[in-house]
Amino acid sequence: MNGRTVVRSYGYPLMPARVAKGKLALISAAPGEFSQSVADTLRTTLRGAFHLFPAIAIWLVVLIPHNAVGLTSSHQKTDIVHMKNGDKITCEIQSLQKGQLNVKPDYTTDTIVIDWTRVERLESSQLFVITDPNGKTYSGVLAEGIQPRTITIVGRQSHTLSDESVVEISELGNNFWNSLSGNIAIGTSFTASNSQGTLTVQSGLQYQSKRNIASLSSNSQFVTQEKATNTNEITVKAAFFHQISESKWYGGAIANFLSSSEQQIALQSTLGGAMARRLIFTNRTNLSTIGGLGYTHERDDSNESGTRHPNSIDAATAVQFSMFRFKTTSFNTAVWAYPSLTSPGHFRMTLNQDIYYKFKNDFYVSLSFYDNYDNQPVSGAPSNNFGTTTSIGWSFH
């Protein structure tokens, strides 16, 4: 979008169509012209939805078994959560992530989310895996700690951790579906003054077991405008990492893909191996770095290998930062840099900044900023393609 900020919202634009002499400009168009603009926008939206059909099908395949497994959980609801205010909840302890303890009492149909900072202790005869800030894991049943605000994990050996040292809790022996978390968000808008219609779809899936972490995310945007070329941008990022010897180090593989009509890139693919390290891992903040090597192949919009750098070996580095507050706001920032090793001077970078606000159960509103930069772009294409999007979404865990 060549530096043009495109603001999207669910159902209507966030900003007025235009401002003239300090006043909102009224939209004047013939009824036939307006109807034709709406029809054109609808056709583009449906065309974009058609391209997204495989992703939607994948989500259906994932969510249906996931919900079915949740309905047939065999974990007995005899765990006990002791709150700092003296309350006691008998329930099924499901997980602890990002400072949120997920439990399900026998008398509710939905999972209850509890602020971990308000929990005094846990008791359970079920087997769990507990992770501390250093990435070390402990498995066993949960018993009352020797000191206040501590938890004792009773397994082959007994370990006592303070509540601040308990970062994650998961059920031991969780099947694949129960180890999934994810989200999907949709935003759309129509601006009648210039007949611009937009559609954006964001989605993500994450799998986490005792030693493995896998993630898949996608961001698709389609923009149509009267008397202007339609544009679209699709990014897909995937990664798999395996923990090394219960440390903060992980080894694995990455795969990043980009298609951008604005930057005249038909498909840019980067595949490689990488090492990752968790620098900060708490109930409120995560900070990690990634470094590795990747092979990049690029094809421009002429559907042929570009004349710039169709094949290259790049260093792949990233910094990922997350900060979350209980059941309200989350901030995620990811910066990827690709300095080329085989084409000296060539440098690419992607930046994604997301803010999520939960307003009802697992539904949220998000505001996202993105920037794709290439210091040696395709001839005639801009170096930067950036913008902002707003959307409404749903997450599960």
Helices and strands as residue ranges (DSSP letters): E 19-20, E 23-24, H 31-51, H 53-71, E 79-83, E 88-97, E 100-104, E 112-115, G 116-118, E 119-131, E 137-144, E 150-154, E 158-162, G 163-165, E 168-171, G 177-179, E 180-191, E 196-208, E 212-224, E 231-243, E 249-260, E 265-281, E 285-300, E 311-324, E 329-339, E 347-360, E 363-374, E 384-396
